[in-house]
Amino acid sequence: MKKIDRRAIWSRLASMLKPTSPHEVAIVVVMALCIVLGKWLDVASIKKRGSIIDTIKHIKDSDNPGMSLIFRKATAFLVLRTLSSLFIESKVVLFSIITNRIVEDITSRILYLAIHASHACEIKPTSLNRIVERGNKKICKVLTKILTVAVPAFFNLVLLLREVYRMFGLRYLLPILFTISIYAVYTFVTLRIRSWYKERINYADNSVSKKIHECVSNMDLVKTCCCEQAEVDSLQEIIRAMWTLKLSDKGCVAIINFGQRILFTILFVYSVLKGTPDAFSGTMTIGDLATLFSFVFSIDLSMWTLGVIARDMGFWLIDCEDLLILHDHLERMARQSPASSLATGFPCPSLSSPKSQAPPAIEFEGVSFGYPNAPPILRNLSFKIARGERVGIIGRPGSGKSSILRLIPMLHSYTGSIRVNGLELRNTSPAALRASIACILQDMPFFDETVFHNISYGLPATSLQKILEASRSAGLGPLLVRRGLHSAMKMLSGGEVQMVSIARCLLQNKPLMLLDEVTSRLDASGERAIFDLLMGLPGKTVVMVFHDLWMAEHMDRIILMDAGRIVESGSHGELMELRGEYWRMKTGLGNFKPAAGDPLQSRHAPLDAGCRDL
């Protein structure tokens, strides 16, 4: 994935701040007023504090109580500080409205792109989740700190320098400006060193999350292979490496903080040594000297605030960059999706219109497919499936059976031509096409919700009666009696999970059914019952992948795949008469010979290149 330079990151972050409504425009205007008024009142309160000190000294020297004057000035100071705090804190609350909108936009956009780019995205879900979580937090933090902390601090710094020059002249302003310059250069140099650690800490953090997720997800495998301690040792090794990096980073932060504090400590000592003789000589009053000290402390605080933001900004921008890189990567992958350039106004092929001279329901012509940076899975594939035909696809693992089923609902990009009722898939509406297809794909996942949610997913308006009927037809009757529709999916066995997918398929009642190993987790009697049920559905075009060859006898046609190509095609009787590969598989009188050039004989495909057809 391509890196993004800092200027582009700042440009994109700034574009997120563009108001999207008159309401947000009003918020920005009010925020600006809060910043200006809050900092102006803060500086005024510092000057008022010096005035109070001068008044106290004057009253002491003149032996005049004058408490009413002190009371008025103290009240004025209280009002100035209260209003300053009110305006300063209000801006944070106002800006949170905009940051909430930004997070919502980014998260929903990433999810949308991830869904459409999942066919080609090599990022693991755990890493994606960590990148989005960290990126959202840091984008909010960057924008919030810049607009509600850094900008007010810089504005406050300008006001303070102006007042120092106006009240005390260049004799005091130039040392302050010199200290600020040294402070900025020192912070910049040390932060360049610190940024090196952040990238490696992020990588180690992702590795820890990935390791924990994989161990928990494959807990049974870890236990049965007696690898508990090995996994713990591996995790500890990663954590130790991460903590070594974090310790070095903490040391870098300590050096930054130490240098910043020393610089302004020296400045304050200089102000004391320079200002005390002036106060004794009468060049300035004690109140002016106290005001000077307050200005130095306020400048120190403003620079410290800007320094802390600059210190952490490199870390925050790395997380922001990771999220923006992820967004761009997903966007590129989504553009490669077969559905990315389609408009919803395109016609959708009707899978059930009864035309006597209608073209084949599904037609592959010269279709090839493969995952990015991996050898092809399907190679120049051509075949036709007529409307209402029941077609079984069989073959060795990795031969491309499941990939055929995934191409029909436009889940992957491909070369060649795939037509449904004569219309090229690239020229059809993916949403309308998928609305005519019921899919049970290989190892189809489920939501960690209730059985009811998973069966009715995508069909929110379906009545409870229809859901119950579909559930019973799929063999979930005993489950309904024991636990009901609102039982958790994680409590189900593998066979029951598969029955939930079958129930959803029956509930959808679509004219085209794509079924991949739909009964692989059922027992013999359940497998036969479900197969008979699916084969008995009227008016359906069925494309089914299976490994139990007894099912092939009930299919209108069988397609035998190997190495991404069709080896044989025909009905059970025709293929048995042919006495070829299918006959050898069926009778067990010979071994299934891999096709020439089978990539599985000479290479191992990457395990993380996507959903493999294994």
C-alpha positions, 0 to 999 in steps of 0.5 A: 500500500502506498504511503501518503506524505504529510502535506497530503494528510493535512490537506485531507484532514482539513477537507474533513472540517468543511461544514456540511450544513448551515448548522455547522457553519454557525458552530464554526463561527461561534467557536472562533468567537469563543477562542478570541474572546476567551484568550483576550479575557485571559490576558486581560485577567493577567494584567488585572492581577498586576493592577491589584498588586500595585493597588495593594502596595499603594494602599500600604504605602499611603496607610489608606484602607481603600478596600472598596477599590480592591474589592472592585478590582478583585470582582473584575478579575473574577468576572474576567477569569470566569468568562475566559474559562466559560468561552475556552471550555465551550469551544470543546463542546461545540467542536465535538458535534463536528468530530462526531460527524467526521467519525461517523462519515469515516467509519461508514465509508470504510465499512462500505468500501470494505464490503465492496473490496473484500474479494481483493483485500488482503487485510485481516479483519483484526488489523482492519479493526485496529487501524480503523479504531486507532485512526478514528480516535487519532483523527478526532484528537488531531482535529480537536487538539489543533482547533481547540487547543493549538490555535487558541494557544498560538493566539494566546502566545501572540497576545502575550508577546504583543503585551510584553512588547507594549509594556516592557519593550524589546529588552524583554521580548527578544530573549523570549523570542530567542527561547521560543526559537530554540524550543521549536528547533529542539522539539522538531529534532527530537520528534523526528527521532521519536516518530521512528518508534511509533511505526514499529510500536503500531506494527507490534500492537497489531501483531499482538491483537492478531495473535490473541484473535487467532489463538482464541478463534482456534482454541480447540486446534491449539488444545488438541495439538498441545500448543498452549505453551508455545502460543503463550511463549510466542505472544510473550515474545511479541509483547516483550519486543513491543514493550522494549520499543515503548520503553525507548519511546518513553525515554525519548519523551522524557528527554523532550520534556526535560529540554523544554522545561529547562529552556523556560526555567532559564528564561524565568531566571533571566526575567527575575535577574533582569526585572528585579533591578528595574523594579528596585530602580522604579523603572517598573512597579511591583505589579508590572514585575508580577505581570511580567512573571505571569506573562513568562509563565503563560508563554511557558504554558502556551509553548508547553501546550504547543510542544505536547501537541507537536510531540504527540502529533507525529504519533497521531499522524501515523495512525491517521496515515494508516487509516487514510492508506487503508481507505485508499487501498479499499477504494482501489480494490472496490473500483476493481470489483465487478459491481463498482462501475454499475449504475442501479438503473441498468436492467436486471436479468429476469431469472423466471420469465417464461420465454420459450426461446430464451437464451441460457439462464447462465453462460460462461464464455472464456472466463478466467479468474484469480486472486491478486498476486496469485496464479489463476484459479479458473482458466478460459472457462466456457459452459452454459446452464439452461433455465430450470436445469439442476447442475452439479459441479464436482472435482478435486479441492482447489479445482475452482468449483466454489469460484464459479459460484462466487462469480455469478453473484458478482463477488469477484472480478473476472475476465471473459464474459458471464451472461445471465439470460443474455445480459452481461453481468457487468451491464446489470445492476448487482443489487437487482441480480443478487435479489434473484439469487439464494446463496449458500457459499462455502463456510458462509459465516454468521452473525453473533446474534440469534437464530431468528436474526440469521434466518431473517437476515435481508428479509426484515418484513417476513412474517414469523409463520414463514420463518418457522416453516422454513426453519422446520423444513431445514431440520431445525424443528428439534432446536426450536423446541429446545431453545427457540428462535432467539437462541444464540448462534454460538450455542449451535453445532456445526450441522445446526449452523448449516441448517440455519443457512438452508432455512434462510435460503428456503425463506428467500425462495429465489429462482436461482440457487447457488449451493456449495457443500450445503449438506457437508455438516449433516448426518446421512439421514439429514443430508438425504432429506435436505437434498431431496427437499432442494431438488424438489423445489419447482421452477428453480435453476440450481447450481450445486457443488458437492463431494458425495457422488451419489448426488450426481445421479439426481442432477440434470448435468454434471460438470467435472472440474480440475485445475480451473478447467472443465474435464468432463460435462454431461448427465450421469448416464452420459459420463458413465458411458464415456468411461472417463474420469467421472466413471473412474471416480464413481466406480473406484476402478482408477485414480483421478488423474490431475490435469496437465499443468495443475498448479497445485502440483508445483506451488503453494498458493498464499494462505492470506490472499483471500478466500481460497477455493480449497 
